[in-house]
Amino acid sequence: MGREFLTWLWFKSEERGGAVQIPGTGDVEISFARRLALESGGGEYSESIVCQGLHAGLREGKAALQEGKKVKEARIQVGAGAEKFEFTLKADSFQFQTLRLPEGIEEEEETDKGGQLLERIYLVEKALKAMDQLFSAFLKRRLSPQWSSEEILRIKKWLGK
């Protein structure tokens, strides 16, 4: 389900110029950047492609999707409110790696390390909440009758199939 989610999220990130609608919350800005790994098959028969660079070779990634590969991991930027987060998400385990928090956490005096820690915890929770909301939106859409009749057709059109 994780690979399908990342593929859908990539599609949604390009569908409306990066704005993904979260019901009851509003838009969340999503972009895929710098690294994208796709894979087909499994075990010793798996084939992988890794696209790296400023825009993560998105054309090459789409070509790999057309060949049947699925997004295994991606470097994602998420804009939630005024903050922007960046992290790598591994689809198979839903594991977050190297979460970059928004700039602007002030280096305060040595005595306020507790405040800095609480601010970091708050920002990590905000990033995870945004991804939880995106995954909930995906599941709602994926389990609806519109998935087969509408969403798959739009994804195929996006891929140029």
C-alpha positions in Angstrom: 0.0 0.0 0.0 2.9 2.3 0.7 4.2 2.2 -2.9 0.7 3.0 -4.2 0.5 5.9 -1.7 3.8 7.4 -2.9 2.8 7.1 -6.5 -0.6 8.7 -5.8 1.1 11.5 -3.8 3.5 12.2 -6.7 0.5 12.4 -9.1 -1.4 14.6 -6.7 1.7 16.9 -6.3 1.6 17.6 -10.0 -2.1 17.7 -10.5 -2.7 21.1 -9.0 0.8 22.6 -9.1 1.8 21.0 -5.8 -1.4 21.8 -3.8 -3.1 18.7 -2.4 -6.5 19.2 -0.9 -7.0 17.8 2.6 -10.7 17.6 3.4 -11.5 19.8 6.5 -8.0 21.3 6.6 -7.2 22.9 3.2 -4.3 22.6 0.9 -0.9 21.1 1.7 2.0 21.9 -0.6 3.8 18.8 -1.8 6.9 18.4 -4.1 9.2 15.6 -4.9 12.8 16.6 -4.9 16.4 15.3 -5.3 15.8 11.6 -4.9 13.3 9.1 -6.1 13.8 5.3 -6.1 11.6 2.9 -8.0 11.5 -0.9 -8.1 9.8 -3.8 -9.8 9.8 -7.4 -8.9 11.1 -8.8 -5.6 14.0 -10.6 -4.1 16.8 -11.5 -6.5 14.5 -10.7 -9.5 14.0 -7.0 -8.5 15.0 -4.2 -10.8 15.6 -0.7 -9.4 16.2 2.8 -10.7 17.3 5.7 -8.6 16.7 9.2 -9.9 18.8 11.9 -8.2 19.2 15.6 -8.8 17.5 18.9 -8.3 14.2 17.6 -9.7 15.0 13.9 -9.1 14.8 13.0 -12.8 11.0 13.0 -12.7 10.8 12.3 -16.4 12.9 9.2 -15.9 10.8 8.2 -12.9 7.6 8.5 -14.9 9.1 6.3 -17.7 9.9 3.7 -15.0 6.3 3.9 -13.7 5.1 3.2 -17.3 7.3 0.1 -17.4 5.6 -1.2 -14.2 8.1 -0.1 -11.5 6.7 1.4 -8.3 7.9 4.2 -6.1 9.9 2.6 -3.3 11.2 5.8 -1.6 11.1 9.5 -2.3 12.5 12.7 -0.9 9.5 14.9 -0.3 8.9 18.5 0.7 5.7 19.3 2.6 4.4 22.8 3.2 2.0 22.7 6.2 0.9 26.2 7.0 3.9 28.6 7.1 6.4 25.8 7.7 8.2 23.6 5.2 9.5 20.1 6.0 11.7 17.8 4.0 12.2 14.1 4.5 12.7 10.8 2.8 9.8 8.4 3.1 10.4 4.7 2.5 7.1 3.2 1.1 7.4 -0.4 2.3 7.8 0.5 6.0 6.4 4.0 6.1 9.7 5.0 7.6 10.7 8.6 7.7 14.4 9.5 7.4 16.4 12.7 7.7 13.5 15.0 8.6 14.6 18.6 8.0 12.6 21.0 10.1 11.7 24.5 9.0 14.4 27.1 9.3 13.9 29.7 12.0 14.4 27.7 15.2 16.3 30.4 17.1 19.5 29.4 18.9 18.6 30.7 22.3 20.6 30.9 25.5 22.1 27.8 27.0 19.4 27.9 29.7 16.5 27.5 27.3 17.4 24.1 25.8 14.1 22.7 27.0 12.2 25.2 25.0 14.1 24.4 21.9 13.5 20.7 22.4 9.7 21.3 22.8 9.6 23.4 19.7 11.4 20.6 17.7 8.9 18.0 19.1 6.0 20.2 18.0 7.4 20.6 14.5 8.0 16.9 14.1 4.4 16.2 15.2 3.2 18.8 12.7 5.0 17.1 9.9 3.7 13.7 10.9 0.2 15.0 11.2 0.3 16.4 7.7 1.5 13.0 6.3 -1.2 11.2 8.4 -3.8 13.5 6.8 -2.5 12.9 3.3 -2.5 9.1 3.9 -6.1 9.3 5.2 -7.2 11.2 2.1 -5.5 8.6 0.0 -7.2 5.7 1.8 -10.6 7.4 1.5 -10.1 7.9 -2.2 -8.5 4.4 -2.7 -11.4 2.6 -1.0 -14.1 4.6 -2.8 -15.8 3.5 -6.0 -14.3 6.5 -7.8 -10.8 5.0 -7.6 -11.4 2.7 -10.5 -13.8 4.9 -12.4 -12.0 8.2 -12.1 -8.6 8.3 -10.2 -6.9 5.5 -12.1 -7.9 7.1 -15.4 -6.4 10.5 -14.3 -3.2 8.8 -13.2 -2.9 7.0 -16.5 -3.4 10.3 -18.3 -0.8 11.9 -16.1 1.6 9.1 -17.1 0.8 9.5 -20.7 -0.6 6.0 -21.1 
